[in-house]
Amino acid sequence: VSLIAYERYINAENEASRELAIKEHVRSLKAHVDGLSAKSYETLPGKRNLDFVLIFIPVEPAFIDALRQDDSLYTYALDRNIVLAAPSTLLATCRPIAHLQKLDQSSANAMKIAKQAGQLYDQFVAFSADMSKVSKALLAASEAQESAIKRLSTGKGNLVRQTEQIKALGARTNKSIADNLLEDETENPRL
């Protein structure tokens, strides 16, 4: 903040000059509050809303004397989402802000975790459904394989027996059916 008027207040040689300078100091602080408030930092795009903007008054007596002159100054600033801070109040102001930021970050992390947990759950449900489809498909494939093997080499009318009968009747062949497909005397496959 500008402390030019406050410097005149301190260096004033008479009470009238001092009174005029301290009033100008308060007007300067209010003008600074109004200027920051008009910038609408809380509406910046891409930023989370800011609750307050701090004005740091680095000279403690300038802060105290301004509040003595106008005891509504602090409320005036707060109504515009501006917090006046001086060396004696800055730490007390910043610590709660830091704590609130940590809470806000924890809350944001918890929301991210909840969102990711929901996505993980949905993926797990989809994975379970796919595994169920795979199990059904494997069962169907196993049943189809078993049926094909029966047609190929089990029972009296199976393909292996019929093919071997054709060969026994004199069909010319260059190859032979594998032994594991031929049935034994009890007509069970040797797989």
Steps between C-alpha positions, in 0.01 A plus 500: 500500500602858456620658821562851361206653690605316815851638468350852480297415811812399691698805385216753537593808703153586622182322600299623199758357258510175695120470492491565127782251432347214705165546321685488168679183619162334573363615161811356334447165673130497401591587141747210500230269640255618234762456226576142602132421543426631151755262349269210593776249561235251613369474142829427325449225242674173570557586867314382802304773665694716740318587818720795594786713377755621756628855521819510700576824678869460589512776764306396807424856622360586153255212542407588860467874437277440197270277710495762777401765249229284339391203711282373212802466264556131576131418445498717187781285359343169610171592330701515177682169570820680595690428821726767645815354650790655688818342636321409824203336323663354191613174659164457675331559164726274295495196729126440467532556126773236480289264710196558280710436190612167645139409577396606152778289346401202716139544395601525135713185535213317669271596212760379247538173693121453509474569126786262422351236731172527308685457171693204644175341616342547157806347334488206742133438418576516125800267548284254698237504224769435238646215706153349527469521119844336465397221740180438305691505170760256635226271627324517161832431324567206731153359435546550124840326518352209693217466246749514210720233661197277547410538133860440403595198706231377741218258434419262213436762230793731572707651219820316590326160486325583171824628348689189614225280350546677164873434523431134588282472189806586288512878464847611404658718767841645568437585864358331808279630779692570820485222757363731768182546291442130454276336756592198704274200540267684744439779247644778724730761349869487595543880553 
